[in-house]
Every structure is written in C-alpha cells, then in structure tokens.
Amino acid sequence: MSEDDDARTAVLNRLRRAQGQLAGVISMIEQGRECRDVVTQLAAVSRALDRAGFKIVATNLRECVNGDGGAKKMDETELEKLFLALA
C-alpha cells in the first residue's frame, strides 16, 4: 500500500468513526439524555472531523504548494485560508 492509500484509509476510518459518533449523538438527543453526555459526545465528533481535515491537508500539502499531481498551485494566502477553515 502506498502512503496515499494509507492516508486515505486513515481519513476514511476517522470519518466513519465520526459518522458513528454523530449517530450516537442523534440517538442520545432522541432519548433525552443529559446535556453533559450529549455535549461530550458532540465534542468527540468535532475532534474526529478536525483530525480528518488536518490529515487531508497534511497529506496533500506538497501537492497544494507545488501544484503536483494536477492540483492548482496555492499561494501563502490560499494556504492560510485553508488551515484557518479547520480552526
């Protein structure tokens, strides 16, 4: 497996985990669970999504900076906006 395949697998696993956690949050709200429990799980979903986003950016940073692999080359301002979108 190449690094790209490994990275893609890692991102997909994180997103699937977040999907499962989000389903759990929805179920908790439907069941009328305590606010503290719901917010704790919602924070876990948020962290999982953030980590997936950071992994995508980190894995593809070279392509973004150099315009490798057919990607549009990004300047410093565009890269900053990309990182801040995850903040």
C-alpha positions, 0 to 999 in steps of 0.5 A, a space after each residue: 500500500 502506498 502512503 496515499 492509500 494509507 492516508 486515505 484509509 486513515 481519513 476514511 476510518 476517522 470519518 466513519 468513526 465520526 459518522 458513528 459518533 454523530 449517530 450516537 449523538 442523534 440517538 442520545 438527543 432522541 432519548 433525552 439524555 443529559 446535556 453533559 453526555 450529549 455535549 461530550 459526545 458532540 465534542 468527540 465528533 468535532 475532534 474526529 472531523 478536525 483530525 480528518 481535515 488536518 490529515 487531508 491537508 497534511 497529506 496533500 500539502 506538497 501537492 497544494 504548494 507545488 501544484 503536483 499531481 494536477 492540483 492548482 498551485 496555492 499561494 501563502 494566502 490560499 494556504 492560510 485560508 485553508 488551515 484557518 477553515 479547520 480552526 
